[in-house]
Amino acid sequence: MEKRSGRLQSRPSAVAGRNLARHPARRAFPPPLAGVWMQACRAPAAEAICTLLLSLAGIGSLLLAFATVWLRLQNWPAFEAWVQRLGGG
């Protein structure tokens, strides 16, 4: 136990720690890569569902593009005929 300024201090670190407290004007920054999903979690349910659907649609379109290129590289005649039918050709 340490004696400071005439009082008995049970925890000297508590006094020293007060100077290290964060100033209220300082903002806490959010963790990286949290932006859209953090906002969606605080948002109303409809907005969160729309964010989820748009994210899944974007991922799905990327997977479809990758699969299309990969299947064309396989040079499968059945796939090429299906792509031509989809294109109206």
C-alpha positions as CSV (number, residue, x, y, z in Angstrom):
1,M,0.0,0.0,0.0
2,E,1.2,3.4,-0.9
3,K,0.6,6.7,0.8
4,R,0.0,9.7,-1.4
5,S,-1.1,13.2,-0.4
6,G,-1.9,12.1,3.1
7,R,-4.5,9.5,2.0
8,L,-4.0,5.8,2.0
9,Q,-4.4,4.5,-1.6
10,S,-5.4,0.8,-1.9
11,R,-4.8,0.9,-5.7
12,P,-2.2,3.3,-6.8
13,S,-2.8,2.3,-10.5
14,A,-6.4,3.6,-10.3
15,V,-5.1,7.1,-9.7
16,A,-2.5,6.8,-12.5
17,G,-5.1,5.3,-14.8
18,R,-7.3,8.4,-14.7
19,N,-4.9,10.4,-16.8
20,L,-5.0,7.7,-19.5
21,A,-8.8,7.8,-19.9
22,R,-10.0,8.6,-23.4
23,H,-11.1,12.1,-24.1
24,P,-14.8,12.3,-24.9
25,A,-14.1,14.2,-28.1
26,R,-12.1,11.2,-29.5
27,R,-14.2,8.9,-31.7
28,A,-13.9,5.2,-31.7
29,F,-13.3,4.0,-35.2
30,P,-15.2,0.9,-36.4
31,P,-13.3,-2.2,-37.3
32,P,-12.2,-2.5,-40.9
33,L,-14.5,-4.1,-43.5
34,A,-17.5,-3.6,-41.2
35,G,-19.2,-0.7,-42.9
36,V,-22.2,-2.1,-44.8
37,W,-22.9,-5.1,-42.6
38,M,-22.7,-3.0,-39.4
39,Q,-25.2,-0.5,-40.8
40,A,-27.4,-3.3,-42.0
41,C,-27.5,-4.8,-38.5
42,R,-28.7,-1.5,-37.0
43,A,-31.1,-0.9,-39.9
44,P,-34.8,-1.8,-40.0
45,A,-35.5,-5.4,-41.1
46,A,-36.6,-4.5,-44.6
47,E,-33.3,-2.7,-45.3
48,A,-31.3,-5.5,-43.8
49,I,-33.1,-8.0,-46.0
50,C,-32.5,-5.9,-49.1
51,T,-28.8,-5.7,-48.3
52,L,-28.7,-9.4,-47.9
53,L,-30.5,-10.1,-51.2
54,L,-28.4,-7.6,-53.1
55,S,-25.2,-9.2,-51.7
56,L,-26.4,-12.7,-52.6
57,A,-27.4,-11.6,-56.1
58,G,-24.0,-10.0,-56.6
59,I,-22.2,-13.2,-55.5
60,G,-24.5,-15.3,-57.7
61,S,-23.8,-13.2,-60.7
62,L,-20.0,-13.6,-60.2
63,L,-20.4,-17.3,-59.8
64,L,-22.5,-17.5,-62.9
65,A,-20.0,-15.5,-65.0
66,F,-17.2,-17.7,-63.7
67,A,-19.1,-20.9,-64.4
68,T,-20.0,-19.7,-67.9
69,V,-16.4,-19.0,-68.8
70,W,-15.2,-22.2,-67.3
71,L,-17.8,-24.3,-69.1
72,R,-17.0,-22.6,-72.4
73,L,-13.4,-23.4,-71.9
74,Q,-14.4,-27.1,-71.6
75,N,-15.8,-26.8,-75.1
76,W,-18.8,-29.0,-74.5
77,P,-21.1,-29.0,-77.5
78,A,-24.3,-29.5,-75.4
79,F,-23.4,-26.4,-73.3
80,E,-22.6,-24.3,-76.4
81,A,-26.0,-25.3,-77.9
82,W,-27.8,-24.3,-74.6
83,V,-26.0,-20.9,-74.6
84,Q,-27.1,-20.3,-78.2
85,R,-30.7,-21.3,-77.3
86,L,-30.7,-18.8,-74.4
87,G,-29.3,-16.1,-76.7
88,G,-32.1,-16.7,-79.1
89,G,-29.8,-17.8,-81.9
